Amino acid sequence: MTVAVVLFTSDLRLHDHPPLRAALAAGDEVVPLFVRDPGVRAAGFDAPNRRAFLADC
């Protein structure tokens, strides 16, 4: 069994995410990984609605 890890770096879109498509094609299982980067907050892109969306996901 092969396991592929997909790193989501900026959003959680599934319909147009090339690494996710490649992982689904190559692996038996896919582990999605999203890392909350403190640099995003420091750059001013950590809006309340974005935080809420990520928390709900």
N, C-alpha and C positions, 0 to 999 in steps of 0.2 A: 504494500500500500504506500502511495506517495502522498505527502502532505505539502501543500503550498501555503506560504504566508504572504498575504497581500497587505502592504502598508498604505493606508490612507493618510495623506499628508495635509490636505487642505479642505476636503469636503467628503461627504459620504454618498455621492451620486453613484448609482449602480449601472445606469443605462449606457453610459459612455466612458467607462473606466478601463482602458486597455490592459493594465496589469491584472485586473480582476478577470477579464475575459481570457487572458493567457493562462492564469492559474486554474480557471475552471476547465480549460482544454487540456492542461497537462497533469493535473493532480486528481487523486481520488477524493481528497478532502481539501477544503480551503479554510484557512484560519484568517479572518479579517483582523487587522490591527490598526488602531488609531491612537496616535500619541499626541497628547495635548502639550504643545510646545510653548514654554513661557515666553519665547520670542514673539509669538503672535500677539500676546497681550501687551508686551512692551512696545510693539509697533503700532498699537492702537486699533488692531483688527478684532479685538475681543469684545464685540458689542453684546449687550444683554440678550438680544433675540438669538444671536448665534450660540451663546452659551446655553440658552434654554433648548434650542434645537438639538445640540450635541448631547445634552443631558437626557433628552427624551429618546434619543437613538440608542 
